Amino acid sequence: MKLDISTGDVFTDAGEYVKTLRCPARVDESQIRVEGESLRCEVCARTLLDTSRISDATLLSLVREAPDTCLSIRPDQPNLSFLHPGLSRPVEPTRP
Amino acid sequence: MFSFFKGNVNDRRVIKTARTEEAINEAALEGFRPLVKPVKPGKDVSNSFAVYQHGETGQVVVVGDNRKGCGPPYRQVIDWTDYYPYTFPSPFAAYLVPADLPEGEIVWLEDLIEDIRGIDGNQGYYPRLPAWEARWTGEDFEILFNPRRDKPRFLG
């Protein structure tokens, strides 16, 4: 998974666009509750998809089924890298 | 622009930063007390990159994800390298402190002068914290960022 830090665009490692992060609420970390395997945002009363343990294929499938799915991404997730100014976009060619 | 850190969620008083001599002096004339500080790159703030070049066309690909590289016909021409990615207009800056700011008030520093690592990205991406809450001690601001407690989370 890749996150463009300047736009909020999320891609798979292979370069497929997933969605753009848009959160109109001003959510503080204290307003996010862990409920079993899920996360719940107390501002919107919605369940968040914790992306830290899912594959790119699963992520893409879930978001295509439900485009309004709200994602939660932590910067230190092992399955995440960032796109930021100076790097080639949207993703680099991967090793064959 | 997409913001990856929380904003001024507690509606604190906003303290602006002046980053040039002219801006600092203008603010002083307006009644602010400029708190002047040096602008120093933090040793914990960096990005990393590597460059691969196509063997025939000469075109390059700049990568920032150290999980990935480029296979033939690309070859690596710059190995993974850390660099400081920010520039500022002056090697000094000043927080513009309102004359009536009482000791102990928690404010929002909208443009931090201090270089604090904001994200522990795991692919060589360690950006600086752009803004945060701080407590005015009467002489300086105590920045209230706790890397363990305040790790950002991207939502949406």
gemmi code that builds the backbone of each chain (N, CA, C; Angstrom):
import gemmi

chains = {
    "A": [
        ("MET", (0.839, -1.180, 0.000), (0.000, 0.000, 0.000), (0.885, 1.244, 0.000)),
        ("LYS", (0.440, 2.241, -0.769), (1.188, 3.494, -0.822), (0.235, 4.654, -0.550)),
        ("LEU", (0.730, 5.627, 0.168), (-0.057, 6.819, 0.470), (0.691, 8.040, -0.033)),
        ("ASP", (0.018, 8.796, -0.888), (0.595, 10.065, -1.351), (0.367, 11.099, -0.265)),
        ("ILE", (1.431, 11.513, 0.357), (1.328, 12.353, 1.532), (0.821, 13.753, 1.184)),
        ("SER", (0.902, 14.154, -0.068), (0.471, 15.504, -0.425), (-0.998, 15.554, -0.844)),
        ("THR", (-1.568, 14.417, -1.232), (-2.945, 14.425, -1.721), (-3.885, 13.529, -0.922)),
        ("GLY", (-3.344, 12.553, -0.202), (-4.186, 11.576, 0.477), (-4.599, 10.420, -0.415)),
        ("ASP", (-4.062, 10.355, -1.626), (-4.403, 9.245, -2.521), (-3.737, 7.959, -2.027)),
        ("VAL", (-4.539, 6.890, -2.022), (-4.033, 5.586, -1.611), (-3.954, 4.685, -2.838)),
        ("PHE", (-2.829, 4.007, -2.998), (-2.621, 3.082, -4.099), (-2.201, 1.732, -3.530)),
        ("THR", (-2.390, 0.712, -4.356), (-1.752, -0.555, -4.011), (-0.271, -0.451, -4.377)),
        ("ASP", (0.511, -1.403, -3.917), (1.924, -1.404, -4.285), (2.103, -1.518, -5.798)),
        ("ALA", (1.134, -2.156, -6.461), (1.224, -2.314, -7.910), (0.752, -1.074, -8.663)),
        ("GLY", (0.273, -0.084, -7.946), (-0.080, 1.179, -8.577), (-1.551, 1.392, -8.853)),
        ("GLU", (-2.409, 0.468, -8.426), (-3.846, 0.669, -8.640), (-4.389, 1.646, -7.606)),
        ("TYR", (-5.154, 2.607, -8.105), (-5.749, 3.599, -7.212), (-6.814, 2.931, -6.336)),
        ("VAL", (-6.790, 3.210, -5.058), (-7.777, 2.647, -4.131), (-8.822, 3.708, -3.779)),
        ("LYS", (-8.400, 4.786, -3.183), (-9.295, 5.896, -2.870), (-8.471, 7.074, -2.359)),
        ("THR", (-9.141, 8.181, -2.196), (-8.493, 9.364, -1.629), (-9.024, 9.581, -0.220)),
        ("LEU", (-8.131, 9.719, 0.721), (-8.556, 9.922, 2.107), (-9.153, 11.316, 2.267)),
        ("ARG", (-10.367, 11.350, 2.747), (-11.040, 12.623, 3.022), (-11.789, 12.454, 4.336)),
        ("CYS", (-11.362, 13.145, 5.331), (-12.076, 13.076, 6.605), (-12.450, 14.502, 6.999)),
        ("PRO", (-13.728, 14.861, 6.859), (-14.140, 16.226, 7.187), (-14.175, 16.486, 8.686)),
        ("ALA", (-14.213, 15.406, 9.461), (-14.295, 15.583, 10.917), (-12.896, 15.833, 11.481)),
        ("ARG", (-12.859, 16.527, 12.559), (-11.575, 16.735, 13.232), (-11.482, 15.689, 14.342)),
        ("VAL", (-10.927, 14.554, 13.971), (-10.931, 13.409, 14.883), (-9.636, 13.361, 15.669)),
        ("ASP", (-9.790, 13.275, 16.973), (-8.639, 13.116, 17.838), (-8.474, 11.623, 18.129)),
        ("GLU", (-7.226, 11.233, 18.394), (-6.951, 9.820, 18.633), (-7.814, 9.257, 19.769)),
        ("SER", (-8.125, 10.110, 20.737), (-8.927, 9.649, 21.874), (-10.353, 9.298, 21.468)),
        ("GLN", (-10.742, 9.697, 20.256), (-12.112, 9.430, 19.791), (-12.187, 8.176, 18.931)),
        ("ILE", (-11.109, 7.427, 18.889), (-11.103, 6.174, 18.143), (-11.000, 5.028, 19.142)),
        ("ARG", (-11.977, 4.158, 19.096), (-12.048, 3.057, 20.056), (-11.741, 1.733, 19.379)),
        ("VAL", (-10.999, 0.899, 20.073), (-10.769, -0.457, 19.584), (-11.916, -1.324, 20.077)),
        ("GLU", (-12.594, -1.978, 19.120), (-13.702, -2.873, 19.471), (-13.399, -4.237, 18.870)),
        ("GLY", (-12.803, -5.097, 19.652), (-12.403, -6.399, 19.126), (-11.353, -6.230, 18.053)),
        ("GLU", (-11.659, -6.704, 16.856), (-10.732, -6.578, 15.735), (-10.964, -5.286, 14.957)),
        ("SER", (-11.963, -4.514, 15.380), (-12.352, -3.332, 14.605), (-11.973, -2.048, 15.337)),
        ("LEU", (-12.052, -0.966, 14.590), (-11.880, 0.362, 15.149), (-13.181, 1.116, 14.935)),
        ("ARG", (-13.539, 1.938, 15.895), (-14.774, 2.703, 15.758), (-14.481, 4.177, 16.007)),
        ("CYS", (-14.970, 5.002, 15.083), (-14.801, 6.447, 15.204), (-16.008, 7.004, 15.954)),
        ("GLU", (-15.763, 7.620, 17.073), (-16.871, 8.138, 17.879), (-17.465, 9.411, 17.300)),
        ("VAL", (-16.743, 10.077, 16.421), (-17.270, 11.309, 15.832), (-18.384, 10.983, 14.847)),
        ("CYS", (-18.107, 10.000, 13.969), (-19.088, 9.644, 12.935), (-19.871, 8.383, 13.284)),
        ("ALA", (-19.509, 7.732, 14.374), (-20.142, 6.457, 14.756), (-20.018, 5.438, 13.625)),
        ("ARG", (-18.846, 5.412, 13.011), (-18.624, 4.473, 11.914), (-17.477, 3.535, 12.271)),
        ("THR", (-17.528, 2.374, 11.642), (-16.432, 1.431, 11.794), (-15.341, 1.787, 10.794)),
        ("LEU", (-14.100, 1.754, 11.259), (-12.955, 2.047, 10.407), (-12.297, 0.741, 9.987)),
        ("LEU", (-11.833, 0.710, 8.771), (-11.100, -0.464, 8.303), (-9.630, -0.305, 8.674)),
        ("ASP", (-9.180, -1.142, 9.578), (-7.770, -1.139, 9.967), (-6.976, -1.802, 8.840)),
        ("THR", (-6.162, -1.017, 8.161), (-5.470, -1.519, 6.966), (-4.123, -2.157, 7.277)),
        ("SER", (-3.796, -2.251, 8.545), (-2.438, -2.681, 8.883), (-2.198, -4.168, 8.649)),
        ("ARG", (-3.273, -4.946, 8.629), (-3.062, -6.391, 8.536), (-3.740, -7.007, 7.322)),
        ("ILE", (-4.093, -6.193, 6.357), (-4.763, -6.765, 5.186), (-3.899, -6.574, 3.945)),
        ("SER", (-4.116, -7.446, 2.990), (-3.336, -7.381, 1.755), (-3.894, -6.285, 0.849)),
        ("ASP", (-3.101, -5.903, -0.127), (-3.571, -4.919, -1.098), (-4.801, -5.434, -1.838)),
        ("ALA", (-4.797, -6.719, -2.148), (-5.936, -7.286, -2.888), (-7.218, -7.187, -2.065)),
        ("THR", (-7.117, -7.500, -0.778), (-8.283, -7.404, 0.101), (-8.749, -5.965, 0.231)),
        ("LEU", (-7.809, -5.065, 0.399), (-8.146, -3.648, 0.521), (-8.889, -3.162, -0.721)),
        ("LEU", (-8.345, -3.475, -1.873), (-8.955, -3.026, -3.123), (-10.357, -3.602, -3.283)),
        ("SER", (-10.505, -4.864, -2.947), (-11.800, -5.522, -3.077), (-12.835, -4.883, -2.146)),
        ("LEU", (-12.439, -4.652, -0.901), (-13.376, -4.081, 0.067), (-13.803, -2.670, -0.322)),
        ("VAL", (-12.872, -1.880, -0.808), (-13.206, -0.498, -1.153), (-14.037, -0.438, -2.438)),
        ("ARG", (-13.780, -1.354, -3.356), (-14.599, -1.369, -4.570), (-16.028, -1.799, -4.265)),
        ("GLU", (-16.176, -2.692, -3.297), (-17.523, -3.108, -2.901), (-18.246, -1.996, -2.150)),
        ("ALA", (-17.510, -1.285, -1.346), (-18.099, -0.216, -0.524), (-17.169, 0.997, -0.566)),
        ("PRO", (-17.332, 1.860, -1.581), (-16.409, 2.990, -1.760), (-16.370, 3.961, -0.579)),
        ("ASP", (-17.419, 3.977, 0.227), (-17.430, 4.880, 1.376), (-16.701, 4.305, 2.593)),
        ("THR", (-16.110, 3.139, 2.418), (-15.367, 2.541, 3.527), (-14.333, 3.532, 4.058)),
        ("CYS", (-14.331, 3.715, 5.357), (-13.392, 4.652, 5.974), (-12.145, 3.880, 6.388)),
        ("LEU", (-11.001, 4.326, 5.894), (-9.750, 3.618, 6.166), (-9.021, 4.241, 7.339)),
        ("SER", (-8.338, 3.410, 8.071), (-7.407, 3.857, 9.101), (-6.020, 3.365, 8.710)),
        ("ILE", (-5.077, 4.294, 8.595), (-3.717, 3.945, 8.194), (-2.747, 4.563, 9.192)),
        ("ARG", (-1.878, 3.757, 9.744), (-0.829, 4.266, 10.640), (0.476, 4.339, 9.863)),
        ("PRO", (1.276, 5.355, 10.121), (2.494, 5.526, 9.320), (3.541, 4.439, 9.509)),
        ("ASP", (3.472, 3.727, 10.621), (4.497, 2.709, 10.856), (4.010, 1.305, 10.494)),
        ("GLN", (2.921, 1.229, 9.762), (2.472, -0.081, 9.293), (3.531, -0.683, 8.371)),
        ("PRO", (3.858, -1.950, 8.564), (4.884, -2.548, 7.699), (4.460, -2.664, 6.240)),
        ("ASN", (3.154, -2.598, 5.982), (2.687, -2.743, 4.601), (2.485, -1.393, 3.909)),
        ("LEU", (3.049, -0.325, 4.469), (2.825, 1.020, 3.927), (4.133, 1.690, 3.541)),
        ("SER", (4.109, 2.380, 2.413), (5.176, 3.334, 2.113), (4.528, 4.621, 1.635)),
        ("PHE", (5.316, 5.683, 1.626), (4.791, 6.999, 1.287), (5.297, 7.453, -0.067)),
        ("LEU", (4.415, 8.165, -0.755), (4.837, 8.921, -1.927), (4.961, 10.362, -1.468)),
        ("HIS", (6.067, 10.982, -1.761), (6.247, 12.363, -1.350), (7.061, 13.090, -2.403)),
        ("PRO", (7.117, 14.412, -2.336), (7.760, 15.177, -3.404), (9.174, 14.674, -3.711)),
        ("GLY", (9.470, 14.590, -4.974), (10.788, 14.156, -5.410), (10.824, 12.733, -5.907)),
        ("LEU", (9.774, 11.984, -5.650), (9.748, 10.593, -6.079), (8.928, 10.452, -7.353)),
        ("SER", (9.236, 9.422, -8.117), (8.452, 9.141, -9.310), (7.039, 8.740, -8.913)),
        ("ARG", (6.067, 9.074, -9.758), (4.670, 8.814, -9.448), (4.011, 8.046, -10.573)),
        ("PRO", (2.865, 7.386, -10.293), (2.297, 7.166, -8.975), (3.048, 6.110, -8.189)),
        ("VAL", (3.658, 5.148, -8.885), (4.483, 4.177, -8.168), (5.644, 3.790, -9.064)),
        ("GLU", (6.619, 3.211, -8.452), (7.790, 2.811, -9.201), (7.561, 1.452, -9.849)),
        ("PRO", (8.233, 1.184, -10.956), (8.181, -0.178, -11.470), (8.666, -1.154, -10.413)),
        ("THR", (8.030, -2.259, -10.307), (8.434, -3.231, -9.295), (9.392, -4.247, -9.884)),
        ("ARG", (10.138, -4.828, -9.003), (11.113, -5.824, -9.457), (10.373, -6.998, -10.103)),
        ("PRO", (10.796, -7.425, -11.292), (10.076, -8.515, -11.972), (10.227, -9.842, -11.230)),
    ],
    "B": [
        ("MET", (-4.818, 21.019, 0.860), (-3.842, 19.934, 0.940), (-4.265, 18.927, 1.998)),
        ("PHE", (-4.003, 17.674, 1.712), (-4.259, 16.600, 2.659), (-3.394, 16.810, 3.904)),
        ("SER", (-4.009, 16.797, 5.054), (-3.254, 17.021, 6.283), (-3.109, 15.719, 7.041)),
        ("PHE", (-1.883, 15.331, 7.327), (-1.684, 14.040, 7.955), (-1.492, 14.143, 9.453)),
        ("PHE", (-1.530, 15.364, 9.986), (-1.519, 15.508, 11.432), (-2.826, 16.149, 11.861)),
        ("LYS", (-3.185, 15.921, 13.084), (-4.405, 16.541, 13.572), (-4.253, 18.052, 13.504)),
        ("GLY", (-5.345, 18.715, 13.286), (-5.335, 20.165, 13.280), (-5.541, 20.708, 14.682)),
        ("ASN", (-5.942, 21.941, 14.745), (-6.154, 22.606, 16.021), (-7.508, 22.177, 16.587)),
        ("VAL", (-7.600, 20.891, 16.935), (-8.891, 20.309, 17.317), (-9.446, 20.916, 18.607)),
        ("ASN", (-8.592, 21.480, 19.421), (-9.058, 22.057, 20.680), (-9.278, 23.570, 20.602)),
        ("ASP", (-9.208, 24.082, 19.375), (-9.437, 25.519, 19.148), (-8.573, 26.399, 20.048)),
        ("ARG", (-7.306, 26.069, 20.103), (-6.368, 26.893, 20.883), (-6.098, 28.192, 20.138)),
        ("ARG", (-5.645, 29.175, 20.897), (-5.204, 30.417, 20.271), (-4.032, 30.101, 19.332)),
        ("VAL", (-4.059, 30.664, 18.128), (-3.047, 30.345, 17.123), (-1.881, 31.328, 17.230)),
        ("ILE", (-0.685, 30.780, 17.337), (0.531, 31.586, 17.350), (1.203, 31.456, 15.990)),
        ("LYS", (1.413, 32.581, 15.350), (2.033, 32.569, 14.032), (3.552, 32.614, 14.154)),
        ("THR", (4.205, 32.255, 13.057), (5.664, 32.270, 12.992), (6.093, 33.217, 11.879)),
        ("ALA", (7.070, 34.047, 12.178), (7.663, 34.913, 11.149), (9.021, 34.327, 10.788)),
        ("ARG", (9.307, 34.248, 9.500), (10.530, 33.555, 9.073), (11.522, 34.460, 8.337)),
        ("THR", (11.295, 35.756, 8.374), (12.280, 36.682, 7.813), (12.470, 37.849, 8.772)),
        ("GLU", (13.587, 38.549, 8.623), (13.852, 39.721, 9.455), (12.724, 40.741, 9.303)),
        ("GLU", (12.297, 40.960, 8.045), (11.253, 41.950, 7.791), (9.954, 41.571, 8.500)),
        ("ALA", (9.579, 40.313, 8.404), (8.323, 39.879, 9.012), (8.384, 39.963, 10.531)),
        ("ILE", (9.539, 39.658, 11.094), (9.693, 39.738, 12.553), (9.568, 41.189, 13.015)),
        ("ASN", (10.242, 42.087, 12.312), (10.211, 43.491, 12.722), (8.825, 44.109, 12.537)),
        ("GLU", (8.156, 43.691, 11.486), (6.799, 44.192, 11.257), (5.875, 43.761, 12.399)),
        ("ALA", (6.028, 42.507, 12.817), (5.192, 42.005, 13.911), (5.507, 42.725, 15.221)),
        ("ALA", (6.791, 43.021, 15.443), (7.178, 43.735, 16.668), (6.519, 45.114, 16.711)),
        ("LEU", (6.476, 45.762, 15.544), (5.841, 47.078, 15.486), (4.342, 46.990, 15.745)),
        ("GLU", (3.774, 45.827, 15.448), (2.339, 45.633, 15.677), (2.039, 45.250, 17.125)),
        ("GLY", (3.073, 45.068, 17.948), (2.849, 44.804, 19.365), (3.150, 43.390, 19.821)),
        ("PHE", (3.538, 42.509, 18.889), (3.909, 41.151, 19.300), (5.300, 41.157, 19.930)),
        ("ARG", (5.571, 40.123, 20.731), (6.913, 39.905, 21.271), (7.526, 38.736, 20.503)),
        ("PRO", (8.367, 39.009, 19.516), (8.937, 37.901, 18.740), (9.897, 37.060, 19.586)),
        ("LEU", (9.644, 35.778, 19.638), (10.522, 34.841, 20.340), (11.412, 34.206, 19.269)),
        ("VAL", (12.646, 34.691, 19.199), (13.526, 34.345, 18.080), (14.298, 33.064, 18.380)),
        ("LYS", (14.366, 32.213, 17.389), (15.061, 30.935, 17.535), (15.833, 30.613, 16.262)),
        ("PRO", (16.911, 29.820, 16.392), (17.612, 29.374, 15.183), (16.822, 28.275, 14.476)),
        ("VAL", (16.958, 28.218, 13.177), (16.347, 27.152, 12.385), (17.441, 26.127, 12.105)),
        ("LYS", (17.298, 24.964, 12.725), (18.332, 23.934, 12.601), (17.708, 22.620, 12.134)),
        ("PRO", (18.279, 22.011, 11.105), (17.767, 20.697, 10.687), (17.913, 19.680, 11.807)),
        ("GLY", (16.855, 18.960, 12.078), (16.898, 17.926, 13.103), (17.540, 16.656, 12.571)),
        ("LYS", (18.343, 16.010, 13.396), (19.043, 14.819, 12.919), (18.095, 13.642, 12.702)),
        ("ASP", (16.909, 13.731, 13.267), (15.952, 12.630, 13.122), (14.969, 12.847, 11.975)),
        ("VAL", (15.132, 13.930, 11.239), (14.200, 14.253, 10.157), (14.882, 14.008, 8.828)),
        ("SER", (14.318, 13.144, 8.016), (14.936, 12.866, 6.712), (13.970, 12.103, 5.817)),
        ("ASN", (14.265, 12.127, 4.547), (13.661, 11.227, 3.577), (14.791, 10.392, 2.987)),
        ("SER", (14.443, 9.326, 2.320), (15.484, 8.568, 1.625), (15.009, 8.250, 0.218)),
        ("PHE", (15.966, 8.043, -0.644), (15.641, 7.761, -2.034), (16.760, 6.936, -2.652)),
        ("ALA", (16.445, 6.352, -3.782), (17.458, 5.720, -4.629), (17.049, 6.011, -6.061)),
        ("VAL", (18.009, 6.008, -6.953), (17.720, 6.314, -8.350), (18.149, 5.152, -9.224)),
        ("TYR", (17.250, 4.771, -10.096), (17.532, 3.722, -11.079), (17.486, 4.351, -12.465)),
        ("GLN", (18.357, 3.872, -13.353), (18.430, 4.427, -14.707), (18.272, 3.323, -15.735)),
        ("HIS", (17.485, 3.649, -16.749), (17.260, 2.699, -17.836), (18.533, 2.596, -18.670)),
        ("GLY", (18.969, 1.387, -18.931), (20.237, 1.190, -19.620), (20.265, 1.713, -21.036)),
        ("GLU", (19.138, 1.773, -21.710), (19.135, 2.217, -23.108), (18.669, 3.663, -23.252)),
        ("THR", (17.596, 4.014, -22.564), (17.029, 5.352, -22.776), (17.669, 6.410, -21.885)),
        ("GLY", (18.283, 5.996, -20.801), (18.870, 6.964, -19.874), (17.870, 7.576, -18.926)),
        ("GLN", (16.585, 7.253, -19.074), (15.585, 7.815, -18.179), (15.742, 7.231, -16.770)),
        ("VAL", (15.350, 8.026, -15.785), (15.548, 7.600, -14.401), (14.215, 7.426, -13.688)),
        ("VAL", (14.232, 6.609, -12.667), (13.102, 6.416, -11.766), (13.626, 6.651, -10.354)),
        ("VAL", (12.938, 7.527, -9.638), (13.348, 7.845, -8.267), (12.422, 7.095, -7.331)),
        ("VAL", (12.959, 6.238, -6.498), (12.132, 5.422, -5.622), (12.368, 5.817, -4.164)),
        ("GLY", (11.299, 5.691, -3.399), (11.394, 6.023, -1.982), (10.904, 4.901, -1.097)),
        ("ASP", (10.651, 3.768, -1.670), (10.144, 2.618, -0.932), (11.229, 1.553, -0.940)),
        ("ASN", (11.864, 1.378, 0.207), (13.002, 0.460, 0.203), (12.588, -1.004, 0.213)),
        ("ARG", (11.280, -1.253, 0.046), (10.855, -2.629, -0.205), (10.996, -2.966, -1.679)),
        ("LYS", (11.155, -1.937, -2.492), (11.108, -2.125, -3.940), (12.378, -1.602, -4.598)),
        ("GLY", (12.616, -2.102, -5.784), (13.676, -1.569, -6.615), (13.239, -1.711, -8.052)),
        ("CYS", (14.140, -1.602, -8.967), (13.825, -1.772, -10.378), (14.730, -2.856, -10.947)),
        ("GLY", (14.141, -3.763, -11.679), (14.927, -4.800, -12.330), (15.440, -4.344, -13.679)),
        ("PRO", (16.177, -5.214, -14.371), (16.669, -4.889, -15.709), (15.505, -4.474, -16.612)),
        ("PRO", (15.668, -3.532, -17.514), (16.941, -2.927, -17.940), (17.379, -1.746, -17.082)),
        ("TYR", (16.740, -1.557, -15.915), (17.180, -0.487, -15.027), (18.344, -0.969, -14.169)),
        ("ARG", (19.228, -0.052, -13.819), (20.261, -0.370, -12.835), (20.354, 0.789, -11.849)),
        ("GLN", (20.724, 0.462, -10.637), (20.786, 1.487, -9.600), (22.001, 2.382, -9.832)),
        ("VAL", (21.757, 3.692, -9.931), (22.867, 4.635, -10.126), (23.114, 5.484, -8.875)),
        ("ILE", (22.137, 5.563, -7.984), (22.365, 6.158, -6.652), (21.789, 5.191, -5.634)),
        ("ASP", (22.623, 4.754, -4.721), (22.200, 3.828, -3.670), (21.280, 4.564, -2.686)),
        ("TRP", (20.657, 3.835, -1.804), (19.751, 4.457, -0.830), (20.481, 5.540, -0.056)),
        ("THR", (19.902, 6.733, -0.093), (20.557, 7.918, 0.461), (19.545, 8.707, 1.275)),
        ("ASP", (19.939, 9.097, 2.480), (19.098, 9.969, 3.291), (19.384, 11.420, 2.936)),
        ("TYR", (18.345, 12.250, 2.970), (18.559, 13.671, 2.725), (17.554, 14.468, 3.538)),
        ("TYR", (17.906, 15.730, 3.764), (17.013, 16.629, 4.494), (16.150, 17.354, 3.469)),
        ("PRO", (14.820, 17.185, 3.546), (13.986, 17.623, 2.426), (13.390, 19.026, 2.526)),
        ("TYR", (13.789, 19.802, 3.524), (13.122, 21.091, 3.729), (14.070, 22.262, 3.474)),
        ("THR", (13.497, 23.368, 3.044), (14.249, 24.622, 2.957), (13.419, 25.716, 3.627)),
        ("PHE", (14.110, 26.701, 4.164), (13.435, 27.797, 4.842), (14.044, 29.122, 4.375)),
        ("PRO", (13.264, 30.212, 4.453), (13.769, 31.480, 3.914), (14.919, 32.078, 4.713)),
        ("SER", (15.038, 31.761, 5.993), (16.109, 32.319, 6.821), (16.576, 31.260, 7.812)),
        ("PRO", (17.813, 31.368, 8.301), (18.285, 30.409, 9.310), (17.791, 30.745, 10.711)),
        ("PHE", (16.823, 31.617, 10.799), (16.207, 31.967, 12.082), (14.731, 32.209, 11.828)),
        ("ALA", (13.968, 32.193, 12.882), (12.531, 32.470, 12.787), (12.067, 32.898, 14.167)),
        ("ALA", (10.836, 33.356, 14.249), (10.327, 33.812, 15.550), (8.857, 33.472, 15.689)),
        ("TYR", (8.524, 32.974, 16.867), (7.113, 32.855, 17.219), (6.630, 34.252, 17.618)),
        ("LEU", (5.478, 34.619, 17.120), (4.945, 35.956, 17.405), (4.023, 35.868, 18.617)),
        ("VAL", (4.579, 36.178, 19.767), (3.861, 36.005, 21.030), (3.006, 37.248, 21.306)),
        ("PRO", (1.706, 37.050, 21.476), (0.866, 38.205, 21.838), (1.282, 38.747, 23.208)),
        ("ALA", (1.237, 40.043, 23.351), (1.677, 40.669, 24.607), (0.831, 40.222, 25.792)),
        ("ASP", (-0.402, 39.813, 25.514), (-1.301, 39.453, 26.624), (-1.320, 37.952, 26.904)),
        ("LEU", (-0.400, 37.207, 26.347), (-0.437, 35.752, 26.536), (-0.019, 35.392, 27.966)),
        ("PRO", (-0.923, 34.803, 28.736), (-0.573, 34.495, 30.126), (0.253, 33.223, 30.227)),
        ("GLU", (1.110, 33.178, 31.216), (1.909, 31.974, 31.480), (0.965, 30.796, 31.723)),
        ("GLY", (1.286, 29.679, 31.095), (0.489, 28.468, 31.289), (-0.546, 28.219, 30.203)),
        ("GLU", (-0.838, 29.227, 29.386), (-1.858, 29.017, 28.343), (-1.324, 28.043, 27.291)),
        ("ILE", (-2.189, 27.145, 26.881), (-1.836, 26.219, 25.803), (-2.308, 26.818, 24.492)),
        ("VAL", (-1.401, 26.872, 23.538), (-1.684, 27.516, 22.262), (-1.426, 26.528, 21.129)),
        ("TRP", (-1.726, 26.972, 19.919), (-1.454, 26.172, 18.723), (-0.351, 26.870, 17.933)),
        ("LEU", (0.817, 26.226, 17.847), (1.919, 26.767, 17.043), (1.699, 26.283, 15.614)),
        ("GLU", (1.304, 27.180, 14.736), (0.872, 26.753, 13.399), (2.035, 26.480, 12.454)),
        ("ASP", (3.242, 26.905, 12.813), (4.414, 26.670, 11.967), (5.613, 26.478, 12.892)),
        ("LEU", (5.852, 25.240, 13.275), (6.898, 24.961, 14.263), (8.275, 25.345, 13.739)),
        ("ILE", (9.061, 25.960, 14.578), (10.449, 26.286, 14.237), (11.342, 25.095, 14.567)),
        ("GLU", (11.082, 24.450, 15.670), (11.885, 23.304, 16.082), (11.652, 22.129, 15.130)),
        ("ASP", (12.714, 21.404, 14.852), (12.607, 20.230, 13.994), (12.352, 19.004, 14.859)),
        ("ILE", (11.137, 18.517, 14.800), (10.748, 17.332, 15.559), (10.240, 16.306, 14.575)),
        ("ARG", (10.735, 15.090, 14.677), (10.233, 14.056, 13.777), (8.764, 13.786, 14.092)),
        ("GLY", (7.937, 13.890, 13.044), (6.509, 13.722, 13.261), (6.008, 12.336, 12.961)),
        ("ILE", (6.694, 11.631, 12.057), (6.254, 10.309, 11.650), (7.436, 9.362, 11.669)),
        ("ASP", (7.207, 8.198, 12.272), (8.193, 7.129, 12.164), (7.778, 6.229, 11.018)),
        ("GLY", (7.890, 6.740, 9.817), (7.596, 5.906, 8.660), (8.612, 4.784, 8.593)),
        ("ASN", (8.190, 3.652, 8.075), (9.110, 2.515, 8.113), (9.801, 2.286, 6.776)),
        ("GLN", (9.638, 3.205, 5.826), (10.280, 3.044, 4.524), (11.192, 4.236, 4.244)),
        ("GLY", (11.856, 4.722, 5.259), (12.809, 5.810, 5.057), (12.175, 7.186, 5.000)),
        ("TYR", (10.963, 7.328, 5.485), (10.259, 8.608, 5.432), (10.046, 9.116, 6.837)),
        ("TYR", (10.760, 10.177, 7.199), (10.702, 10.717, 8.555), (10.485, 12.235, 8.488)),
        ("PRO", (9.259, 12.672, 8.180), (9.022, 14.107, 8.027), (8.970, 14.833, 9.359)),
        ("ARG", (9.085, 16.146, 9.290), (9.038, 16.966, 10.495), (7.573, 17.224, 10.886)),
        ("LEU", (7.386, 17.452, 12.153), (6.074, 17.831, 12.661), (5.817, 19.276, 12.230)),
        ("PRO", (4.724, 19.541, 11.524), (4.532, 20.903, 11.018), (3.950, 21.877, 12.044)),
        ("ALA", (3.085, 21.380, 12.953), (2.376, 22.264, 13.878), (1.946, 21.433, 15.083)),
        ("TRP", (1.814, 22.082, 16.231), (1.324, 21.324, 17.388), (0.964, 22.274, 18.529)),
        ("GLU", (0.351, 21.700, 19.542), (0.020, 22.478, 20.733), (1.270, 22.699, 21.585)),
        ("ALA", (1.282, 23.810, 22.304), (2.413, 24.106, 23.189), (1.928, 24.949, 24.364)),
        ("ARG", (2.628, 24.808, 25.470), (2.306, 25.598, 26.674), (3.313, 26.734, 26.803)),
        ("TRP", (2.794, 27.935, 27.022), (3.661, 29.105, 27.200), (4.148, 29.138, 28.643)),
        ("THR", (5.465, 29.103, 28.813), (6.027, 29.078, 30.159), (6.283, 30.481, 30.700)),
        ("GLY", (6.073, 31.465, 29.841), (6.429, 32.834, 30.208), (7.702, 33.261, 29.515)),
        ("GLU", (8.513, 32.261, 29.122), (9.758, 32.565, 28.411), (9.875, 31.797, 27.107)),
        ("ASP", (9.227, 30.658, 27.036), (9.371, 29.806, 25.848), (8.106, 28.947, 25.731)),
        ("PHE", (8.028, 28.231, 24.615), (6.916, 27.299, 24.432), (7.388, 25.871, 24.697)),
        ("GLU", (6.630, 25.179, 25.519), (6.873, 23.755, 25.743), (5.963, 22.988, 24.790)),
        ("ILE", (6.568, 22.381, 23.783), (5.773, 21.692, 22.762), (5.245, 20.389, 23.340)),
        ("LEU", (3.945, 20.182, 23.216), (3.278, 19.085, 23.929), (3.114, 17.831, 23.071)),
        ("PHE", (4.015, 17.652, 22.127), (3.950, 16.477, 21.261), (4.628, 15.301, 21.953)),
        ("ASN", (3.882, 14.203, 22.045), (4.427, 12.982, 22.626), (4.418, 11.919, 21.522)),
        ("PRO", (5.590, 11.520, 21.022), (5.614, 10.613, 19.864), (4.846, 9.323, 20.090)),
        ("ARG", (4.819, 8.835, 21.316), (4.087, 7.586, 21.563), (2.583, 7.817, 21.568)),
        ("ARG", (2.186, 8.885, 22.231), (0.757, 9.151, 22.383), (0.148, 9.762, 21.123)),
        ("ASP", (0.936, 10.580, 20.424), (0.388, 11.407, 19.352), (0.752, 10.926, 17.956)),
        ("LYS", (1.065, 9.659, 17.824), (1.373, 9.142, 16.500), (0.187, 9.402, 15.571)),
        ("PRO", (0.433, 9.950, 14.403), (-0.694, 10.274, 13.538), (-1.369, 9.034, 12.983)),
        ("ARG", (-2.613, 9.202, 12.663), (-3.390, 8.170, 12.007), (-4.105, 8.845, 10.840)),
        ("PHE", (-4.010, 8.259, 9.677), (-4.673, 8.820, 8.509), (-6.052, 8.209, 8.397)),
        ("LEU", (-7.050, 9.048, 8.222), (-8.429, 8.573, 8.149), (-9.115, 9.081, 6.879)),
        ("GLY", (-10.078, 8.304, 6.432), (-10.897, 8.808, 5.324), (-11.251, 7.720, 4.334)),
    ],
}
model = gemmi.Model(1)
for chain_id, residues in chains.items():
    chain = gemmi.Chain(chain_id)
    for i, (resn, *xyz) in enumerate(residues, 1):
        res = gemmi.Residue()
        res.name, res.seqid = resn, gemmi.SeqId(i, " ")
        for name, pos in zip(("N", "CA", "C"), xyz):
            atom = gemmi.Atom()
            atom.name, atom.element = name, gemmi.Element(name[0])
            atom.pos, atom.b_iso = gemmi.Position(*pos), 0.0
            res.add_atom(atom)
        chain.add_residue(res)
    model.add_chain(chain)
structure = gemmi.Structure()
structure.add_model(model)
structure.setup_entities()
